[in-house]
Amino acid sequence: MKKVFSYIIPECLQRAMLKLLHYLFHTRNHTFIILHLILQGMIYTEYTWEILGYCRELEFSLYYLLLPYLLLIINLIFFTLSCVTNPGTITKANELLLLQVYEFDEVMFPKNMRCSTCDLRKPARSKHCSVCNRCVHRFDHHCVWVNNCIGAWNTRYFLLYLLTLTTSAATMAVVSTVFLVQLVVVSDFYLETYVDDLGHFQVVDTVFLIQYLFLTFPRIVFLLGFVVVLTFLLGGYLCFALYLATTNQTTNEWYKGDRAWCQHCPYMAQPPSAEPQVYQNIHSHGLWSNLREIFLPAAHYERKKK
């Protein structure tokens, strides 16, 4: 396959694409933050320009219409916190403290491991991020959308950012849908008939109704379709993130915690005759304890100090 692409795409273009991909996904930059804000701004501009005025004419509740703006403000606060908060960088100053926070399982996180890049002892659940070039405590993943690692100290902000972003998209989808349905009901358009290609009168059906709305309000229908797809995508990821939070796992641990991976764990030097060690989540201590650890990390660390 690579040979096929090498014949189709010039070598200079291939090098340029690789450099661009490396810059976007393997170096810290603000590209996706800018893209995020532009997309959010475009969606809210369309909502304000196309839907808000029509809904006011149909006497929608103002509180109902302003809910997406309230969610936007809250979302931007948690987005900013996710971007600027230290995720839990491990340094010489806090290395000894962080080594005591989590128990080593001797499978995924063995004791006395050192980071070859930072030359620091690696606390359990930590990982070196090649993008940020630092070791992060309770490392979850590096998120290009916030240009930051998600770790022990900003996972709570990231979850709330994701929750408010999903809710704002869902709210906008609901408002747009209710507007279109209300418009059809008020105009009694669903009771009308039309003449088909054969000259026969037909009752307006769902397909014809959608076509009519798309031709009459193309930008609103397109916006509705976009936010519906966005709601499902974000909702799916939110459910996954909440599952990890309630079971006290990180994305890094979930990805590496598969049985097949543990059987070939590169960190464990096992003799050929040794039975493969299977990773087990030893950090989950019940729903409320798991959530408290994420949303009140300082309290969790204070208990470990004592």
C-alpha positions as CSV (number, residue, x, y, z in Angstrom):
1,M,0.0,0.0,0.0
2,K,2.8,2.4,0.8
3,K,4.4,1.7,-2.6
4,V,1.1,2.5,-4.3
5,F,0.9,5.9,-2.5
6,S,4.5,6.6,-3.3
7,Y,3.7,6.4,-7.0
8,I,0.5,8.5,-6.7
9,I,1.6,11.2,-4.3
10,P,4.9,13.1,-4.9
11,E,7.6,12.5,-2.3
12,C,7.8,16.2,-1.5
13,L,4.0,16.2,-0.7
14,Q,4.3,13.1,1.4
15,R,7.1,14.8,3.5
16,A,4.9,17.9,3.9
17,M,1.9,15.8,5.0
18,L,4.0,13.9,7.5
19,K,5.4,17.1,8.9
20,L,1.9,18.6,9.2
21,L,0.6,15.5,11.0
22,H,3.6,15.4,13.3
23,Y,3.0,19.1,14.1
24,L,-0.7,18.6,14.7
25,F,-0.7,15.5,16.8
26,H,2.9,15.1,18.2
27,T,3.7,18.6,19.3
28,R,1.9,21.0,21.6
29,N,0.2,23.7,19.6
30,H,-3.0,25.7,19.7
31,T,-4.4,24.6,16.3
32,F,-7.2,22.5,17.7
33,I,-8.1,25.0,20.4
34,I,-8.6,27.7,17.7
35,L,-10.6,25.2,15.6
36,H,-12.7,24.3,18.6
37,L,-13.6,27.9,19.3
38,I,-14.3,28.6,15.6
39,L,-16.7,25.7,15.3
40,Q,-18.4,26.6,18.5
41,G,-18.7,30.2,17.4
42,M,-20.1,29.2,14.0
43,I,-22.7,26.9,15.6
44,Y,-23.9,29.6,18.1
45,T,-23.9,32.2,15.3
46,E,-26.2,30.1,13.2
47,Y,-28.4,29.3,16.3
48,T,-28.7,33.0,17.1
49,W,-29.2,34.2,13.5
50,E,-31.6,31.5,12.3
51,I,-33.5,30.0,15.2
52,L,-33.6,32.5,18.0
53,G,-35.7,35.1,16.1
54,Y,-38.1,32.6,14.7
55,C,-38.6,31.0,18.1
56,R,-39.3,34.4,19.7
57,E,-42.1,35.0,17.0
58,L,-43.6,31.6,18.0
59,E,-43.5,32.8,21.7
60,F,-41.0,30.2,23.0
61,S,-40.0,30.7,26.6
62,L,-37.0,33.0,26.8
63,Y,-35.4,30.9,29.5
64,Y,-35.7,27.9,27.3
65,L,-34.0,29.7,24.4
66,L,-31.2,31.1,26.6
67,L,-30.2,27.8,28.1
68,P,-27.7,27.0,25.3
69,Y,-25.9,30.3,26.1
70,L,-25.7,29.5,29.8
71,L,-24.3,26.1,29.0
72,L,-21.8,27.8,26.6
73,I,-20.5,30.0,29.4
74,I,-20.1,27.1,31.8
75,N,-18.5,25.0,29.1
76,L,-15.9,27.7,28.2
77,I,-15.0,27.9,31.9
78,F,-14.3,24.2,32.2
79,F,-12.6,24.2,28.8
80,T,-10.2,26.9,29.9
81,L,-9.5,25.1,33.2
82,S,-8.8,21.9,31.2
83,C,-6.4,23.8,29.1
84,V,-4.4,25.6,31.7
85,T,-4.5,23.4,34.8
86,N,-1.4,21.4,35.6
87,P,-2.5,17.7,35.0
88,G,-0.1,16.4,37.6
89,T,3.4,16.8,36.4
90,I,5.9,14.7,38.3
91,T,9.0,16.6,39.4
92,K,11.9,16.0,41.8
93,A,10.0,18.0,44.4
94,N,6.9,15.8,44.5
95,E,8.3,12.5,43.3
96,L,8.5,10.9,46.8
97,L,4.9,12.0,47.7
98,L,3.4,10.7,44.5
99,L,5.1,7.3,44.8
100,Q,3.0,6.8,47.9
101,V,-0.4,7.7,46.5
102,Y,-1.2,4.5,44.5
103,E,-0.3,0.9,45.1
104,F,1.9,-0.8,42.6
105,D,0.2,-3.9,41.0
106,E,3.5,-5.4,39.7
107,V,1.9,-6.1,36.3
108,M,1.2,-2.8,34.6
109,F,2.9,-0.7,37.2
110,P,5.9,-2.4,38.8
111,K,8.0,-0.8,41.5
112,N,11.3,0.9,41.0
113,M,10.8,1.8,37.4
114,R,12.4,4.9,36.1
115,C,11.4,7.2,33.2
116,S,14.3,7.0,30.7
117,T,13.5,10.6,29.6
118,C,12.8,12.4,32.8
119,D,15.1,10.2,35.0
120,L,12.5,10.1,37.7
121,R,11.0,7.1,39.5
122,K,7.6,6.3,38.1
123,P,4.7,6.4,40.5
124,A,1.9,3.9,39.9
125,R,-0.6,5.0,37.2
126,S,1.8,7.6,35.8
127,K,3.1,7.8,32.2
128,H,5.5,9.9,30.2
129,C,3.7,12.0,27.6
130,S,5.9,12.3,24.5
131,V,3.9,15.3,23.3
132,C,4.3,17.4,26.5
133,N,7.7,15.8,27.3
134,R,6.8,15.2,31.0
135,C,5.6,12.4,33.3
136,V,2.0,12.9,34.4
137,H,0.5,11.4,37.5
138,R,-2.6,9.3,37.0
139,F,-2.2,9.9,33.2
140,D,-5.4,9.4,31.2
141,H,-4.5,10.7,27.7
142,H,-3.2,13.7,25.8
143,C,-6.1,15.7,24.4
144,V,-5.3,17.8,21.3
145,W,-8.6,19.8,21.7
146,V,-7.3,21.3,25.0
147,N,-3.6,21.1,24.1
148,N,-2.9,19.4,27.5
149,C,-2.6,16.1,29.2
150,I,-5.6,14.8,31.2
151,G,-4.3,13.7,34.5
152,A,-4.9,13.6,38.3
153,W,-5.5,17.3,38.7
154,N,-7.6,18.2,35.6
155,T,-9.7,15.1,34.9
156,R,-12.6,16.6,36.9
157,Y,-12.5,19.8,34.7
158,F,-12.3,17.7,31.5
159,L,-15.3,15.6,32.5
160,L,-17.4,18.7,33.3
161,Y,-16.3,20.3,30.0
162,L,-17.4,17.1,28.1
163,L,-20.7,17.0,30.0
164,T,-21.6,20.6,29.3
165,L,-20.5,20.4,25.7
166,T,-22.7,17.3,25.2
167,T,-25.6,19.0,27.0
168,S,-25.3,22.2,25.0
169,A,-25.3,20.2,21.7
170,A,-28.3,18.2,22.8
171,T,-30.2,21.3,24.0
172,M,-29.6,23.0,20.7
173,A,-30.9,19.9,18.9
174,V,-34.0,19.8,21.0
175,V,-34.7,23.5,20.5
176,S,-34.3,23.2,16.7
177,T,-36.5,20.1,16.5
178,V,-39.2,21.7,18.6
179,F,-39.1,24.8,16.4
180,L,-39.6,22.8,13.2
181,V,-42.4,20.7,14.7
182,Q,-44.1,23.8,16.1
183,L,-43.8,25.5,12.7
184,V,-45.5,22.5,10.9
185,V,-48.2,22.3,13.5
186,V,-49.0,26.0,13.5
187,S,-49.2,26.2,9.7
188,D,-51.2,23.0,9.4
189,F,-48.9,22.0,6.6
190,Y,-49.1,18.3,7.5
191,L,-52.8,18.4,6.6
192,E,-52.1,19.7,3.0
193,T,-51.9,17.7,-0.2
194,Y,-49.7,17.9,-3.2
195,V,-49.7,16.7,-6.8
196,D,-47.1,14.0,-7.6
197,D,-45.4,13.4,-11.0
198,L,-48.3,11.4,-12.3
199,G,-50.8,14.2,-11.5
200,H,-52.3,12.5,-8.5
201,F,-53.1,14.2,-5.2
202,Q,-51.1,12.9,-2.3
203,V,-51.2,13.5,1.4
204,V,-48.1,15.1,2.8
205,D,-45.9,12.4,4.2
206,T,-42.8,12.4,6.4
207,V,-40.4,12.3,3.4
208,F,-42.1,15.2,1.6
209,L,-42.3,17.2,4.9
210,I,-38.5,16.8,5.5
211,Q,-37.8,17.8,1.9
212,Y,-40.0,20.9,2.2
213,L,-38.3,21.9,5.5
214,F,-34.9,21.4,4.0
215,L,-35.7,23.6,1.0
216,T,-37.4,26.3,3.1
217,F,-35.0,26.3,6.1
218,P,-31.8,24.6,4.7
219,R,-29.4,26.2,7.3
220,I,-31.6,25.2,10.2
221,V,-32.0,21.6,9.0
222,F,-28.3,21.3,8.4
223,L,-27.6,22.7,11.8
224,L,-30.0,20.3,13.3
225,G,-28.4,17.3,11.6
226,F,-24.9,18.5,12.6
227,V,-25.8,18.9,16.3
228,V,-27.7,15.6,16.4
229,V,-24.6,13.8,15.1
230,L,-22.4,15.7,17.5
231,T,-24.7,14.9,20.4
232,F,-24.4,11.1,19.7
233,L,-20.6,11.3,19.2
234,L,-20.0,13.3,22.3
235,G,-22.6,11.3,24.3
236,G,-20.9,8.1,23.4
237,Y,-17.5,9.4,24.5
238,L,-19.0,10.9,27.7
239,C,-20.5,7.6,28.6
240,F,-17.1,5.9,28.1
241,A,-15.4,8.6,30.2
242,L,-18.0,8.3,33.0
243,Y,-17.6,4.5,33.0
244,L,-13.8,5.0,33.5
245,A,-14.5,7.5,36.2
246,T,-16.9,5.3,38.2
247,T,-14.6,2.3,37.9
248,N,-11.5,4.3,38.7
249,Q,-9.7,3.6,35.5
250,T,-7.8,5.8,33.1
251,T,-7.9,5.6,29.3
252,N,-4.3,4.5,29.4
253,E,-5.1,1.7,31.8
254,W,-8.2,0.6,30.0
255,Y,-6.3,0.4,26.7
256,K,-3.4,-1.5,28.2
257,G,-5.5,-3.6,30.6
258,D,-6.6,-6.1,28.0
259,R,-5.7,-9.7,28.9
260,A,-3.8,-10.2,25.7
261,W,-1.7,-7.1,26.3
262,C,-0.8,-8.2,29.8
263,Q,0.3,-11.6,28.6
264,H,2.9,-9.8,26.4
265,C,3.6,-6.9,28.8
266,P,6.9,-5.4,27.8
267,Y,7.7,-4.2,31.3
268,M,7.6,-7.7,32.9
269,A,10.6,-9.9,32.3
270,Q,9.1,-13.3,32.8
271,P,10.7,-16.7,32.2
272,P,9.0,-18.7,29.4
273,S,7.6,-21.2,31.8
274,A,6.0,-18.5,34.0
275,E,2.2,-18.1,33.9
276,P,1.1,-14.8,32.3
277,Q,0.1,-12.2,34.9
278,V,-3.3,-10.7,34.3
279,Y,-4.0,-7.1,35.0
280,Q,-6.7,-6.4,37.6
281,N,-8.0,-3.0,38.6
282,I,-6.9,-2.7,42.3
283,H,-7.7,1.0,42.5
284,S,-11.5,0.9,42.5
285,H,-13.0,1.3,46.0
286,G,-16.7,1.9,45.2
287,L,-18.6,4.4,43.2
288,W,-18.6,7.4,45.6
289,S,-15.0,6.8,46.6
290,N,-13.9,6.7,43.0
291,L,-15.8,9.9,42.1
292,R,-14.5,11.7,45.2
293,E,-10.9,10.8,44.2
294,I,-11.5,12.5,40.8
295,F,-13.4,15.5,41.9
296,L,-11.6,16.1,45.2
297,P,-8.1,15.0,44.4
298,A,-6.5,17.2,47.1
299,A,-8.5,15.4,49.8
300,H,-7.4,12.0,48.4
301,Y,-3.7,13.1,48.5
302,E,-4.0,14.5,52.1
303,R,-5.3,11.1,53.3
304,K,-2.3,9.4,51.6
305,K,0.1,11.8,53.4
306,K,-1.3,10.8,56.8
